Amino acid sequence: MKTSFNIVLFGETGVGKSSLINLIAGREVAKTSGDSDACTMSYRPYSFPVHGVSYTIWDTRGFDEAHTGMGAREYLAAVEEACRLIRELTAAGGVDLLVLCHREGRITTSTPKNYRLFYEVLCESNVPIAIVVTFLERHKRMEDWWEQNVAEFTKHGMKAAGHACVTGLFGHTKSQESKLAIENMLGYHDDNGRYHMPSEEWLPRFLRGWATFQPFPKGLKKSELEALLRSRCGLGVHDAHHIAGILAKERDSDGNQRGRRFRFFGF
């Protein structure tokens, strides 16, 4: 049996990630305040024991539906946050499980985008991924939502090794049912191995994939990104120059983003 369990929890702002962490912990360990000022890839780790197992959950912000692109400052901040996250995951020994937190309602264009960023790019499709649907307290039977909507996830290319339908409202009549659903989901995944890669390999590979998702912003100089990769992300001169070139190369001579971005993912 595992003595530690590392989870990367991700999703849009306002989907109930903090409430989900509290549901797993069985008490309030994460404040349920908004993170509207945080940038994409910003995160906060939470560590706590549950039934003799030490959990660490990295509450990570993905792309939001209302997001229309990053300016230079936000882009640099997101790259730096991604570097910090990968270093922490490496130091912790890797990732056991990815959890996509989805709020009841339609699947937005950001949902499959986040799924692929974390599942395919961050973890190379080598980590089990589960989907937790939140804000289901109004449903007589919460599992009905999944049965009625699972085909939509499949339609968008999102498959999960497990799922849970929950409410994060403490004291609600469905709270115990939600806790049991989460415990069953986590119990199913806690012996599936751990994905690990040295950060000096993991970070450059992730950033190459990041270029597929996020256009290089106008007004940002390649030299500025290169400097950040060296000073804040710990890359050597050669690697920083190479990765900055990959991230910046999609912009044509007129400063416009080339049109093939997202084609592979159907956007």
MITIGU-23370 format. One record per residue: x, y, z of N, C-alpha, C, O in turn. Coordinates in steps of 0.2 Angstrom, whole numbers, plus 2048, in hexadecimal, padded with zeros to 3 digits. Atoms other than C-alpha are relative to their C-alpha. Example, Ala and Ser with C-alpha at 12.3 -4.5 7.8 and 13.67 -1.06 7.14 Angstrom:
BEGIN
8047FA80083E7EA827804806800809805803/7FC7FA7FF8447FB8247FC8058037FF80B804/
This chain:
BEGIN
8047FA80080080080080480680080A807803/7FC7FA8008068117FC8008048077FB80480A/7FF7FB7FA80C81D80A7FF8077FE7FE80B802/8017FA80380B82C7FF7FC8007F97FD7FB7F6/8047FF8068008327F18008077FD7FE80C800/7FF7FA8038048407E57FB8017FA7FA7FD7F6/8067FF8057F58487DB8018077FE80280C801/8007FA8037F58567CF7F98017FE7F67FE7FA/8077FE8017E485E7CF7FF8067FC80380B7FE/8007FA8057DF86A7C17F98017FE7F57FD7FE/8067FE8037D18737B980080880080480B802/8017F98007CA8847B67FF8038077FE80080C/8027FC7FA7C78927C37F97FE8017F47FF7FD/8078007FE7B788F7CD7FD7F97FF7F77F9800/8038078017B587C7CA7FF7FC8067FC7F7807/8018037FA7B68787DC8067FB8028067F7806/7FA8037FE7C88727DE8028008078047FB80A/7FE8007F97CB8787EF7FB7FC8047FD7F9809/8058047FD7BA8707F58027F97FF8017F5804/7FE8078017C08607ED8067FE8058067F8807/7FB8027FB7D08607F77FE7FF8078007FB80B/8028017F97C78638077FC7FA8017FB7F7806/8048068007BB8558038057FA8018037F5804/7FC8067FF7CA8498018038008078047FB80A/7FD7FF7F97D28508117FC7FE8067FE7FC80B/8058017FA7C284E81B8008068047FD80680A/8007FA7FC7C58608228028067FB8058047F5/7FE7FB8057C987181B80880180180A803806/7F97FF8007DB8728168018057FA8078087FA/7FF7FB8067D887D8067FB8058017F5803801/8057FA8017CF88E8067FD8007FA8007FF7F5/8038008067C288F7FA7FF8077FD7FA8087FA/8007FA8037C68A07F48028007F98057FB7F7/7FF8008077C78A47E28078017FE80B804802/7F97FF8027D88A47D88008047FA8048037F5/8007FC8067D38B17CB8068047FE8078067F8/7FA7FD8017E38BA7CD8067FC7FE80B7FE7FC/7FA8048027EE8AB7CA8007FE7F97FB7FF7F5/7FF8018077F58A67BA7FF7F97FE8007F5803/8008078027F48967B08067FD80280B7FF802/7FA8047FE7FF8887B78028028088067FF80A/7FF7FE7F97FF8917C87FD7FA8057F87F7803/8028067FC7FD8847D680180280880480680A/7FF7FF7F97FC8827E98007F88027FB7F5801/8008077FE8018717F17FD8008077FD80480B/8038017F97F886A8008027F88028017F47FE/7FE8077FE7FE85B80A7FC7FE8077FC80380B/8048027FA7F48518177FF7F98008007F57FB/8018088007F283F81D7F87FE8007F4802802/8078038007E28358198017F88018047F57FD/7FF8077FE7E18238218077FD7FF8087F87FC/7F98028007F48228238048017FA8097FF7F9/7FC7FE8077F88288118018078007FD80B802/7FE7F980180183880F7FE8037F98018017F4/8027FD8077F88428018048077FF80480B804/7FE7F98028008517F87FC8017F97FC7FD7F4/8047FE8067F48597EB8028077FE80280C802/7FE7FA8037FA8677E07FA8037FC7F88007F7/8067FD8027EB8727DD8028057FA80580A7FC/7FD7FC8067EF8797CB7FB8037FC7F68007FA/8057FD8047E68857C18027FF7F88088007F6/7FF8018087E48817AE7FD8067FD7FC80B7FF/8037FB8047DD88B7A07F98018027F57FD803/8077FF7FF7CD8947A27FC8017FA7FF8037F5/8047FF8067BF8957968008077FE8008087F7/8007F98027BF8A87968078037FE8088087FC/7F97FE8017D28A87938018027F87FF7FD7F4/7FF7FE8077D68B17838078017FD8088037F8/7F97FF8017E98B0783804804805801807809/7FC7FD7FA7F78B578E8048067FD8078067F7/7FB7FB8018018C578E8077FE8028077F8805/7F98027FF8148C57908017FE8078047F9809/7FF8017F98138C67A37FD7FA8028007F6806/8048067FE8068B97A58037F97FE8047F4801/7FD80680380F8AD7998067FE8048087F8805/7FA8017FC8208AF7A37FE7FD8068017F8809/8028037FA8178AC7B37FD7F98007FF7F5804/80380780180E89C7AC8067FB7FF8067F6802/7FA80480181F8957A68047FF8078067F9808/7FC8007FA8278997B77FC7FB8057FF7F7808/8048057FC8198907C08007F97FE8017F5802/7FF80780381A8817B58077FD8028077F7804/7F98027FE82D8807B98007FE8078037F9809/8008017F882A8817CC7FC7FA8017FE7F6805/8048067FF81C8747CB8047F97FE8047F5802/7FC8068028278677C18067FF8058077F9807/7FB8017FC83586A7CD7FD7FD8078007F880A/8048027FA8298677DC7FE7F87FF7FF7F4803/8028078018228577D48067FB8008057F6802/7FA8048008338517D18037FE8078057F9808/7FD8007F98398547E37FB7FB8047FE7F8808/8058047FC82984B7E98007F97FD7FD7F4800/80080780382D83B7DE7FB7FF7FB7FB7F97F8/80480180682183E7D07F88018027F6803807/8077FF80080E83D7CD7FC7F98007FE7F57FC/8048067FF80282F7D27F98007FC7F77FC7F9/8067FF8037F28367CB7FE8077FE80080C801/8027FA8027EB8447C17F88018017F57FC800/8087FF7FF7D984B7C57FE8067FD80080C7FF/8047FB8037CF8567BA7FA8028047F67FE804/8067FE7FC7C38607C47FB8047FB7FD8097F8/8057FD8057B38647B97FA8028047F77FE807/8077FE7FD7A486E7BF7FB7FE7FC7FB7FF7F6/8068028037938687BB7FE8057FA7FE80B7FC/8027FC80578E86F7AA8047FE7F98077F97F9/7FE80280779486F79880880080080B803804/7F88018017A686A7938028067FC8008077F6/7FE7FB8037AE87A78E8067FF7FB8097F97FC/7FB8018047BC87C7818077FF80480C7FC802/7FB8007FB7C887E7908017F98038077F7805/8008067FC7C486D7978057FB7FC8097F87FF/7FC8048047CC86278980780380080C7FF800/7FA7FD8007DA86E7888047FF80680A7FD806/7FD8027FA7DE86C79A8027F98018077F7804/7FF8088007DC8597998077FF7FD80B7FB7FF/7FB8028047E985878C80780480280C801802/7FA7FD7FD7F58657948037FC8058097FB806/7FE8047FA7F685B7A48017F97FE8077F6801/8008078017F384979E8067FF7FB80A7FA7FC/7FC8028067FC84978D80780380080C8007FF/7FA7FC80080985778F8047FF80780A7FD807/7FC8007F980E8577A28027F98028077F8804/7FE8077FD80D8447A58007FB7FA8007F57FB/7FF80480680E83D7937FC7FA8007FD7F57FD/8068058007FE8337958027FA8048007F5803/7FE8067FC8078287A27FE8008078007FC80B/8038007F97FD82D7B27F97FF7FF7F68027FB/8088018007EB8277B57FD80780180080B805/8047F97FF7DF8367B47F97FE8027F67FA7FF/8068017FE7CF8377BD7FC8077FF7FF80C7FF/8057FA8017C08437BA7FC8018067F87FC808/8057FF7FB7B784A7C97FB8067FE7FD80C7FD/8057FB8017A78547C67FD8028067FB7FF80A/8027FD7FA7A28607D37F98047FF7F68057FA/8077FC80079286B7D87FA7FC7FE7F67FE7FA/80580480278785C7D67FA7FF8067F67FB805/8048017FB77D85F7E67F98007FF7F47FE802/8077FF80276D8637DD7FD7FA7FD7F77F97FC/80380680376C8527D57FE7FB8058017FA80A/8028057FB7628457DD8057FA8008067F7805/7FB80580076F8387D78068037FC8058047F6/7FA7FC8037808407D48037FC7FA8057FF7F5/7FD8048067868317C97FC8017FA7FF7FF7F4/8047FF8067788357BD8048047FB8048047F5/7FD7FB8047828447B78057FD7FB8067FE7F5/7FA8038047918397B17FD7FB7FB7FF7FB7F5/80380580578682C7A97FD8047FA7FD8017F4/8037FC80577D83A79F8058047FC8048067F6/7FB7FC80378D84379A8077FD7FE80B8007FB/7F980380179C8377998017FF7F98078007F7/7FF8018077998357868038077FE8078077F9/7FD7FA80279D84878580880080180C8037FD/7F98017FF7AE84578D8047FC7FB8097FE7F8/7FD8048057B28377818008037FA8058037F6/8017FD8067AC8417738068057FF8088067F9/7FB7FB8007B984E7778077FD80280C801803/7FA8047FF7C78417798027FF8078087FE808/7FE8007F97C784178C7FD7F98037F77F8804/8028077FD7C782F794803800807809803808/7FE8007F97C982C7A68017F98037FC7F5801/7FF8067FC7CF81E7B17FB7FF8057FA7FA808/8048007FA7C38237BE7FC8068007FE80B7FD/8047FA7FF7B68307C37FC8008077FC7FB80A/8047FF7FA7AC8377D17FB8067FF7FD80B7FD/8057FB80179C8417D27FF8038077FD7FF80C/8007FE7F979C84C7E27FD8078017FC80B7FC/8017F97FE79785C7EB8058018058077FD809/7FB7FE7FB7A48657F57FD80480680180780A/8047FC7FA79786D8018017FC8067FD7F7807/7FF8037FA79C8688127F98008047F6805804/8078017FC78C86281D7FA7FF7FB7F57FE7FE/80580180578285F80D7FE7F98018027F4803/8038077FF77784F80D8047FB7FC8047F57FD/7FC8048047828497FF80880080180C7FD7FD/7F98007FF79384C8078037FA8018097F87FF/7FD8067FE79683B80E8007FC7F98057F87F8/8008048067918337FD8068037FB8097FF7F8/7FB7FD80479D83F7F48077FE80380C7FC7FF/7FA8037FD7AB83A8018027F97FE8077F77FC/8008078027A88287FD8027FF7F98067FB7F7/7FE8008087A982B7EA8078027FF80A7FE7FB/7F97FE8017BA8347EC8047FA8038097F97FF/7FC8067FE7C18267F78007FA7FC8057F77FB/8008058057BC8197EB8048017FA8087FD7F8/7FC7FE8067C38227DD80880080180C7FD7FD/7F98007FE7D48257E68027F98028087F7800/7FE8067FE7D48147ED8027FB7FA8067F77FA/7FF8048077D380C7DB8078027FD80A7FE7FA/7FA7FE8047E28167D580780080580C802802/7FA7FF7FC7EE8167E48067FB7FF80B7FC803/7FA8058017F98077DE8028007F98047FB7F6/7FF8008077FB80C7CC8078027FE8088037F8/7F97FE80180D8117CD8008087FF7FB80C800/7FF7F88008158237CC8048027FA8097FF7F8/7FD7FD80681A82D7BD806805803804809807/7FB7FC7FD82B8357C08058017FA8077FD7F6/7FB7FE80583883E7B580480580380280A806/7FC7FB7FD8478487BA7FE8077FD7FD8077F7/8027FA80284385A7B98048037FA8018077F6/7FC7FE80585185E7AD7FE7FD7F97FF8007F4/8038038068488537A07F98028007F68037FA/8077FF7FF8368567A67FE8077FD7FA8087F9/8027F98018368697A58018027F87FC8057F5/8007FE80783D86B7937FB7FC7FB7F87FF7F7/80580380483185E78C7F98038017F58037FC/8077FD7FF8228667958008077FC7FA8087F9/8007F980382787778E7FF7FF7F87FC8047F5/80280180782787077C7F97FF7FF7F68017FA/80780180181686A77E7FC8068027F68077FF/8037FA7FF81187A7867FF8057FA7FA8087FA/8007FC8068158837767FA7FE7FB7F88027F7/80580280480787976E7F98038027F48047FE/8067FE7FD7FA88077A7FF8088007FA80B7FF/8007F97FE7FF89277D8048047FB80A8037FB/7FD7FC80580389F76F806804804804807809/7FB7FB7FE8138A97727FE8078007FC8097FA/8037F980080D8BA7778048057FC80A8067FC/7FD7FA8038108CA76D80380480680080480B/7FC7FC7FB81C8D57768057FD804808800808/7FB8047FC8268C777E8067FF7FC8057FC7F6/7FA8018038388C67798027F98018027F7807/7FD8077FF8408B57778058018058067FC809/7FA7FF7FB84F8BC7817FD8008078007FE80C/8037FF7F98438C07907FE7F98027FF7F7808/8028077FE83C8AE7908067FC8018077F8806/7F98047FF84E8A778E8038028078057FD80B/7FD7FE7FA8538B179D7FC7FD8067FF7FB80B/8048037FA8458AB7A88017F88008027F6806/7FF8078008488997A38077FE8038087F9807/7FA8017FD85A89B7A98008028078027FE80C/7FF7FE7F98588A57B97FA7FD8047FC7FD80A/8058027FC84789F7BF7FE7F87FF7FC7F5804/80280880184588D7B88067FC8008067F6800/7FA8047FF8578887B98037FC7FA8077F87FB/7FD80380685B8837A78068037FF808809800/7FA7FE80386C8847A07FF8057FA7FA8057F7/8017FB8058708917937FE7FD7F97FA7FF7F6/80280480686F8847857F97FE8007F58007FB/80780280085E87D78A7FB8068007F68067FD/8047FA80085788E78E7FF8037F97FA8057F7/8007FD80785C89577D7FB7FB7FB7F87FE7F7/8038058058558857747F88008027F48007FD/8078007FE84488577E7FD8067FE7F78067FC/8037FA80284189777C7FF8017F87FA8047F6/8018008088448957697FA7FC7FE7F67FE7F9/8068048028378877687F98048027F58047FE/8067FD7FE82A8917727FE8077FC7F98087FB/8017FA80382D8A17687FF7FF7F87FD8047F5/7FF80080882F89A7567FA8007FC7FA8017F6/80680080381D8997527FD8077FD7F98077F9/8027F980381C8AC74F8038017FA8098007F9/7FD7FF80681E8B173E80480780080480A805/7FC7FA8008288C07387FC8078017FF80C803/8057FA7FF8198CC73A7FE8008077FA805809/8028007F98178C774C7F97FD8017F77FD807/8078038008078BD7498017F88028067F5800/8008077FF8048AB7507FE7FC7FA7F97FE7F7/80280480680489E7437FA7FC8017F87FB807/8078037FF7F48957407FF7F98017FA7F7802/8018077FF7F88837437FF7FE8077FE7F8809/8018027F97F68847567FA7FD8027F48007FF/8068047FE7EA87875E7FD7FC7FB7F87F87FC/8038058057E686F74E8007F98027FC7F5800/8008077FE7EC85F7557FB7FE8057F97F8805/8058027FB7E08607637F98027FE7F5802802/8077FF8027D18657597FD8078027F7808801/8027F97FE7D087875F8008047FA7FE80A7FA/
